[in-house]
Amino acid sequence: MYTVEAVPAPELGNTSFVALDEEQGVGVVIDPFRDIERYLHIADQHHVQLTHALDTHLHNDFVSGRRELAAEAQSNVEELAVGAELAVGGMTIQAIHTPGHTPDHKAYLLSEGGRPQALFSGGAVMLGAIARTDLFGPHLAVHLALEALSTLQARLRGLPDHIRVFATHGAGSFCGTGGHSGHETTLGVERKTNPFFQVTEVMPFLARVLNQPRYPTYYRDMAAVNLGGPSLIGLTPPALTQLTAAQVVQLMASGAAVVDIRHGRDHDRGHIPGSFSVGIDGPVSAWVGWLVARGRPIVLVGGSEAELRLAQRQLLRVGFDTIAGALDGGIDAWRTAGYEVSTFQTVDVEDLAEWVISAAPMTVVDARDEHEWVGGHVPGAVHIYVPDIPSRSAEIPREAPVAVHCASGYRAGIAASLLEQAGLKRIVHVNGPYSDWDRLHLAESHP
């Protein structure tokens, strides 16, 4: 009897899977991440050999771990052609053409004893959604959306409702919106509840699938990284080099980006001027990948040793290998060495409301995305989505404080650090949930 182990990467909103036949001691990995220790740990736990590794599509959001598994576990990583079958113990894996998210997207149907059991769907079917179809440019977005509609309504039509579905893309992934959390569903449940299965008319389907938020800029070259064959990192990521404050100063002078992974309120209390505030409590890789050019040296600051290693792991998953090291001793070591420290004022939504009502000179910057903004916003706020701040900071007056907020405070912390890099001095970080604006019964502005 086959079993499936889920291996999530929460910061990506993705999950990879290991399908196992413990009786025959073999297994296959679907959509592996680059850091492969967890797959090898699962193999050891279940006393199996990972004989094969498969990708459902050419990934735009993370580095495939297939080369790592080939090197460290001797897994076979040859492509499985559409319609071809692969025997892994008592399991049979068949590749099914399921274009939409990408032109060559495949799903893998697992059968046992000749009976279909599970579908590893990649982005063709998500829990409550499907993956976006616009990653190959606007000229192909409609074509791929129609392919996605055909995948749902025609290519998967013959599969029974009981089929278990294991989706790679999930809630929190920039590859799709509207999905539910979790790693598993069934085709029957999705056919009854997933709006992309429910909407069968072309124009309403296109309107839904093409209404997507923007995605991180690192997506643009990730496919090329995967096609070119990323460098191997081995069984475990390399040790982080411990840097002195003086070495960090030298690296910054030569163009390195300093990424402070502490929580936003800690960053506000004192940080290296010009550093990026990208807390480990959120998706470090997505925001570094959005804001820092690939290949630029990166210095990590703050957090525990475990948190620094987690940040490193997340960055390696998206192919940001140029991590110069971590500041030994964190911000305390920076202060002790006598270097300048910047601070931001931290306030709650209630404080922001009081300022707005007082009519005191102040610019409110809403750093949420366009979908959030149109749902309602603080009266008089300026809408600048986080990644647009470097190019639009000149629009913000310098003669008054700038209060920046988002939905929770996390992105506002990133935005505050970008405002500082742009030369603004009086920055106020609104570190609280925007839902408090509703709780306080304050009138919202709508377009």
Secondary structure, DSSP 4 states (H G I P E B T S, - for coil): --EEEEEEETTTTEEEEEEEETTTTEEEEES-BS--HHHHHHHHHHT-EEEEEE-SS--SSS-B-HHHHHHHS--B-----TT-EEEETTEEEEEEE--SSSTT-EEEEEEETTEEEEEEEETSSBTTB---S-TT-HHHHHHHHHHHHHIIIIITTTS-TT-EEEESB-TT-TT-SSPPSSSEEEHHHHHHH-HHHH--SHHHHHHHHT------TTHHHHHHHHHH-PPP--SSPPPPPEE-HHHHHHHHHTTPEEEE-S-HHHHHHSB-TT-EE--TTS-HHHHHHHHS-TTS-EEEESS-HHHHHHHHHHHHHTT---EEEEETTHHHHHHHTT---B--EEE-HHHHHHHHHHT-S-EEEE-S-HHHHHT-B-TT-EE--GGGHHHHGGGS-SSS-EEEE-SSSHHHHHHHHHHHHTT---EEEE-S-THHHHHTTPPPB--
